[in-house]
């Protein structure tokens, strides 16, 4: 069984991920044919900004 995952970290952990960074994550996931119904896991900072986003097999 082969599984594929995708992840991305915000360049600025204090401010959180930008829309461009999030879009790049989504494009990468689609390029690797990760299904659209895959659950996402995020780590956020105290302000609620996304520090890390990933899929898990």
Long-range contacts (C-beta under 8 A, 24 or more apart in sequence): 3-57, 4-32, 4-33, 4-34, 4-57, 5-34, 5-54, 5-55, 5-56, 5-57, 6-32, 6-34, 6-54, 6-55, 7-52, 7-53, 7-54, 7-55, 8-52, 8-53, 8-54, 9-51, 9-52, 10-49, 10-50, 10-51, 10-52, 13-45, 13-51, 14-45, 14-49, 15-45, 15-47, 15-49, 16-44, 16-45, 16-47, 16-48, 16-49, 16-50, 16-51, 17-49, 17-50, 17-51, 17-53, 22-50, 22-53, 25-53, 29-55
